[in-house]
């Protein structure tokens, strides 16, 4: 099977989704209004509420939601074969993720840029809000703690990526000033930023920085984790235009250039997909494809974390309501393109089927390393770039995305603590510094309290990320669906994905429940039960809320 066929079919499907389906959703279902005053204008404060150019905002939104998950998930899921992963990434992006992400932005913008958690209380009810807040907190805790481990691991394993990863922050700070102060036009700033970023990538292999194996009793990996959380805490309190927006924007451009390089190498090399279409010889211990495929790929198709970003930071920066289509739906398409690249690298980036089998020896194998090594193989053989440079390029891409997700994730976690402060009338929690310290403290407690000196505690609950994340996506779609019912608009375009997600999530939780019990992993068993109860309550709340809303509409008629 030629990798070019997968590439062309995948890109064509996503392009059709954006140019055709997203237009229908935006104009006929959400009915985006260019004259509606967005919260970015109504509450403009220069810190969180900042009207933003839609291309810059797209960069922030896209790179915040992308992270490492759309790379890791698909690169693991191909163990079941390339066809199931490919179909879910393409169809999930078009009919699930784009509708979910743009819908979350629309719902938040129409309600004073409230986060989807706070919005649930207004639209669905206080009980649903309580469930939502717990699920949101769990997802953010997992994302922040685990992505810190991922970035630290990449910098420990690929020392050539350290200078580009941290140098990108300096580039972003300069770009932020040039854009905000309007010293240079956006196209000029974009070109200069990309040149600076890729210059750092070229320099990286020449100046590798290796963290010592142990520093003051902590492993080198743990030291990187502490540094990352210190940086993320500061970044999350800065005005969005200083670092968050420019870093995400330049990273978005960097990703598209990286994708062009990888896709171009595929077109020139025409590698063969050596992985099986459907794997009939799964390694021992591999779970069933259904429903685990849908929660393993997660961010590569649809992700509840996207709803947090859409309603947490993106809605506060939207210049025009009609920008929600480009920022939200096309942001989901960008992530789908990244997931497609991960599938190509993890299935066609090996010389033989035997080489592929040597990597995919167990469920969970592959992941980001398969993406980096497989992608570097394709780029090296297709474009002639040195393999070390190609590996650095892909490592920096993955690390920068995970880093921008951490920036945004910690800011969102601060918002959650501040919203809890408002709900329970704890005024001290409404302030930025205490809320940020609580956010960082909870992540470090998980990282080092559960993981010891290694700081890898987040990995303990990571097996439940996919199910918890998809449950969160279902809750977001519930809010959007109830709003559509109250506005007397077609609801099936959001209700059908909602029902599908709830069924797959509950089924996956039940399978994981049995696995954790058989393994004697009682901590994860307890967490699984909590999430399972939340999922069942969400399903009940969904039916109740829709019934109430339809009854209200009927009475008004």
N, C-alpha and C positions, 0 to 999 in steps of 0.2 A: 504494500500500500504506500503510495507516494504521499509524503507530508504536504506537498503543494495542494493536493486535493482537499485535505482537511483545512488548510489555511484559507483557501478561496471560499469554500462552503461556509466556514465559520464567520469570516468577515462579511460575506454577502448576507447571511442571515441576520447579523447584528445591524448592518447598514439598513436593511429593509425594516427592521424593528424601529430604528430611530426615525427614518424619513417617512414612514407610513403609520405604524402603530402608535408611536409617541405623539404624532400630530393629532390623531383621532382622540387619544386619551386627554391631551391638553385642551383641545377645542370643544369636544363633545361631552366629556365626563367632568373634568375639573373646571373647565371654562375659565381659563386663566385670563385675567383682565389687565391690560397694560396700564390702565389709568388708576388702578387700585393703589392707595398709599401704603407702602410696605412699612413694617416696623423699623427697618433700617433708617428710614426718613423720619418717621413719627417719634422715635426715641433715640435719635442719633446722639451718641455721647463720646465718640472718638476712641472708645476702648473695646466694647463688645458690639455695639450697634453702629455699623459703619457701612453706608451704601458703597457697593463695590462693583467695579467693572466685571461683567459676567465671565470673561475669559480668566481673569485673576481668581474670581470666586470659584470657577470650575476647577482650577488648579488646586485650590485649598480643599474643596469638597472631595474631589477625586482621590488625591493623595492621602487624605485623612481616612477615607473609607477603605482604601486599598490595603495598606499595610503588607504584612507577609502572608496573611491568610489566603488570598486568592492564588498565591504561589504554592503554599504548603498543601492546602486541601486538594486541589486537582492533581498535584504531583504524588500524593498518597493514593488518591482514588483510582488512578490508572491501574492499580493492582488487580482490579476487577475487569480490566480491558479498556481500550481507548474509546470504544463506541459509547458505552453508558456515560462516561465522563464528558465526552464531547457533546452528546445530545443535551445533557442537563445544563451544561455551561451555556450553550447557545439558546435553548428554549427558555431556560430559567432567567437569563439576562433580558430577553425580549418581553416575556409575558409576566414575569414576577418582579425582578429587581428594579427595572426601569419604572414600572407602575408604582412600586412600593416607595422608592426613593423620592420621585417627583411628588407623589401623594403626601409623603411626610412633610416635605417643604411647604406644599400648598396648605395643608391642615394647620401647620404652625404659623405661617404668615397670616392666615385668616383669624388667628387667635393670639395676636400680640406677641408672636415669636415664642410662645410657651414651649417648653420641652414636651415631648410626646408623653412623658410620665405625668407631668402636671396637667396636660391637656386631657388625659384619660379621666381624671376626676370630674372635669366639666362636661365631657361628652358622654362618657359611659357611666361613671359613678365612683363613689369614694372607695368601695370595695375593690373595684378593678384597679384603681390608682395604687392602692396598697400592694396588690400583687405585682403591678408593673414596676413599682419602685424597687422591690426586692429583686426582681429579675434583672432590672437595669444595673443595680449595684453589683450583682454577681458577674454580669457580662463585662462591665468595666474593670472589675477587679481582676478577672481572668486576662483580659486583653492587655492591661498595663503591666501586670506581673510577668506574663508569659512573653510579651514582645521585648521586654527588657532582657530576658534570658536569650531570646533569638538574636538580638543585636549583639549582645555580649559574646555569644558563641561565634557569630560571624567574624567579629573583630579578633577573637582569639585564634580562629582557624585560618583567617585570611588577613594577615597583618598588613598587607598592601592596601587594604580598604580603610585603614584608620585615618590617614591624612585626608582622603576625599570626603569621608563621612563627616568629620568635624570641620573641615574646611568649608563645606557646603553651608554651615551655619553662618560663617563670616560673610560668604557671598550673599546669603539671604538678607542679612542685616543691611548690607550696602544697597541691595536692590530695593528693599523696603523704603529707604530714605529717598532713593532716586525716583521711585514711583509716587510716593506720598507727597514729596515736595515738588513733584512735577518738574524735576530738573531735566529729565530726558523723556522722550516718548516711550510708550510701552514696547513697540517693536524693537527699538534700539536697546532698551534695557534687557529685553528677552534674549537678544543675540549675544550681548556681552555676558549675561549670566550663564548661558549655555556654554559659551567658550571657556569661561572661568571654571565651570564645573567639570568639563571634560579635560581641561588642562590638569586639574587636580587628579583625575582618574589616571591620566598618562604618567603623572609624577609618582603616584602611589606605589607602584612596584619598586621604584628606585629608593624610596625612603620608608621601608616597612617599620612599623612600631609594634613591638611585641611586649605585652604586659607580662611582668614576672609571674611565675607560677604561684607565688605566695607573697602577699603584702600584709604585714601586721596581723598575721593569723588568718587572713581572708584569702581565698583563692583568687587568682587573677580574674576569673569570670565574675566573682562576687564584687570585686572592686569596680569593674566596668558597670555592673548593675547599679551600684551606689552612685557613681558618677552620672549615669543616665537619669536616675530619678532626681538628682540635684538639678541637673539641667532642665528636665521636664517641669519641675516645680517652678523654676524661674520663668521659663518660657510660657507657662500657662497663665501667669499673672501679667505678662506684658500686653499692651494694646495689640489687637490682632494684626494691625497694619505693620507693626515693627518687625515681627518675625514670622508669625503663623501664616499670614497670607503670602508674603514673598517666598518663603521657604516652600510652601506647598505648590505655589505657581511654578517655580523653577524646577521643582521635582516632577511636576506634571509634564513639563516640556522634556525633561530628561528621560522620563519613561517613554514618551512617544518616540523620541530619537532611538532609545534602546530597543523598542519594539520594531522600529523600521530596520535597525541593524540586524536583529534576529530574524525578522520576516524576510529581509533581503537575502540573508545567508541561506535561508530555506529555499528561496526561489533559485538562487545560483547553484547551490549544492544538490538540490532535489533529493534529500535524504529519504531513506526508507523507514517507515514506521515498523520497528522490529517487535514492538509489544503486540500481544494478541488482541484481536478485535473484541472478543469476550474471553476472558481467561478461564479455561476449564480445569486448570491445574493450580488451584490456589494453595499458598503455603498453609501449613497447619496453624489453626488458631485464627484464621481470617474470618471475620463475621460475615453474615449474609449481606449481599449487595442491597437488597430491599429490607428495610428503609435506610440503611446506614450510608448509602451513596449520597443521599440528599443532605444529611447533616455533616458528612465528612467534607464535601466540597464547600458547603456553607457560603462563605464570602465570594466564591467564584461564580455564584448564581444569584442568591438572595441572602441578605444578612440583616438581622435586627440591629446590629451596630450602626448600619447605614441610617436607620431611622433616628438614632440618637444624634448623629452628626447633622443630619438634615434639619432636625428641629432644635438642636442645641446650639450650633454655631452658624450654619449656613443660612437659616431663615433670618438671622439677625443682620446679615450682610447683603441680602437680596435687594438689588436696586429696583427691578421691576418684577411684578409677579410672573410675567411671561418668561422671565429668565429661568424659572423653575424647570422648564422642559429641557433646556440646554444643560443647566448645571446638574439637575437630578438624574434625568433619564440618560443623557450622554455620559454623565459620570459613571453610571452603571455599565454602559457600553464599554467605556474605557477599562473598567475592572474586568469585564468579560473578555476583552482583548488580552489582558494580562494573564487571565486564567487559561485562555487558548494557547498563549505562548508557553505557559508552564506545561500544558499537555504535550505540545510538540517537543519541548526540550526533554521531557521525561519519557517519551516513547520513541522519538527518532534520534535522540542524542547519544545513541549507543551503536557501536559497530555491528554487533550481532545480538540475536535473541539470548544467547548464553550470557553475554555481558549484562543485558537487562535483568535477567534472572538472578545474576550474582548480586545485584543491588536490591531487588525486590524479593528478599528472602523471608519477610514477615510483614504482617499488616503494620503500618506506621513507618516502614522503611521508605527510603526515597526522600520525599519532602524537599526542603529548600536546597539541600546538597545535590540532589538529582537534577534540580533546575539549573543550578550554577554549573555543575560539571557537564551535564548534557547540552546546555545552551552554549557553553564555551567550546565544546566539541564541534557543534554546528557552525559557530561563527569562525572558529579557527580554520576549519576545512572549507567553508564557503567563501569567506572574505580574505583569508590569509593573515588575519590579526594574530599576534602571538597568543598562545593559549592562556598565559598568565594575565595578559591585558584583558582578554575577553572575560576571564573569570572575575577579575577585579571590577569590570564594568557591571556584570550581573550581580555581584555581591553588594556593590554600592547601591545599585537599584533596589535590591531587597532591603538593605539596612536603612536607607533613607525613607522608604515607605513605612517600614516598621516604626522609625523614629517620628515621622510626622503623625502617625496614628497615636503614638504615646503622648505627643504634645496635646493633640486634640482630646484624647481619652482622659488625660488628667484634668484638663479644663472642664470636660463634661462631668467628671466625678466631683469637681469643686461645685459645679452647678447643682448636682444632686444634693450635696450637703447643705447648700444654701437654700434649696427648695424645702428640704426637711426643716431647716431653721424657720422658714416662713410658716410652714404647716403647723409646727409644734411651738411656735412663738419663742424661739431661742435666738434672740437678736444677735448675740455674739457670733453665732454660726453664719450669719448673713455676710460677714466681712470676708474679703478675699483671702487674707493671710491665714486666719484660723481654719477656714474651709479647705484651703490648699494643704495645710499641714495635716488635716484629718485624712484627706485623699491620699497623700503620700504615705502617711503613717499606716493606713490600712493595707496599702500595697506592700510596704516593707514588712509589715507583720506577717502577711501571707508568704512573702518571698523568703524571709529569714526565720520566721517563727516555725513554719512548716518544713522549710528546706535546710535549716541549719546554716552553717557558715558558707555553704555553696550559693545560697540565695536563689535556689531553683524551686522554691516551694510552690510557685504558680503552676508548675508542670503537674503537680499532684492532682489538681482539679481540672486540668486541661481536657481530659477525656469527655467531660460534660459540656465543653464550650459549644460544640456544634448544636446539641439539642437545646441548650439554654438560649443560644443565639437565634435559632429558628423560632423558638417560642416567642422571643421578643419581636421578631418580624411579624408573627401572627397577631400580637397585641397591637402593633402599629397599624396593620391592615384593618383590624377591628375598629379602631378610632376613625380611620378614613371611610370605612364602609358605613358606619353609623352617621357620619356627617353627610354622606351622599344620600342616604335614605331620608334624612331630615330635609334635605334640599330637593327631594323628589327627582333624583337623577338615577340613571342605571347603576346598580350596585354589583352586578355579577362579575365585572372586570376586576374587582378587588375581593369579592366574597369567595370566588372559586379558588384563587391562590391561598386565601386564608384557610379554607377548609382543608385543602391539600396539605398545607404546612402543619396544621394541628394533628391530622391523622398520622403523618409521617413522624412528627416529633414524639407523640405519645407511644407509637409503635417502637421507635428507637429507644426511648426511655425504658420501656418494658424489657427489651432485649438486653440493654446495658445493666438493668437491675439484676437479671439472672446471672450475667457475667460477673458482676462485682460480688454477688453472693457466693458463686462457685469459687472465686479467687480468695474469698475471705477478706475482701477489701471493704470493711464496714464503714469507714469514713465516707468513701465515695457512694456506698450504698445508701447512707443517710442523706447525703446531698441529692442523690438521684431521686429519693422518695419525696424530698421537699420540692424539687423541680417538677416531678410527676404530678404531685397534688396541685401545684400552681397551674400546670398545663390543663388538668381536668377542670379546675375552677375557671380558667380562661374560656374553655369550650362552653361551660355552662353560662358564664357571663356573656359570651358572644350571643348565644341563643336568646337570653333574657333581654339584652340591650336592643337587639334587632327587633324583637317582638314588641318592646315598648315603643321604639321609634316608629315602627309601621302603624301601631295603634294611634300614636299621636298624629301622624299624617292623615290617617283615616278620619279621625275626629275633626281635623281642620277642614277636610273636604266636605 
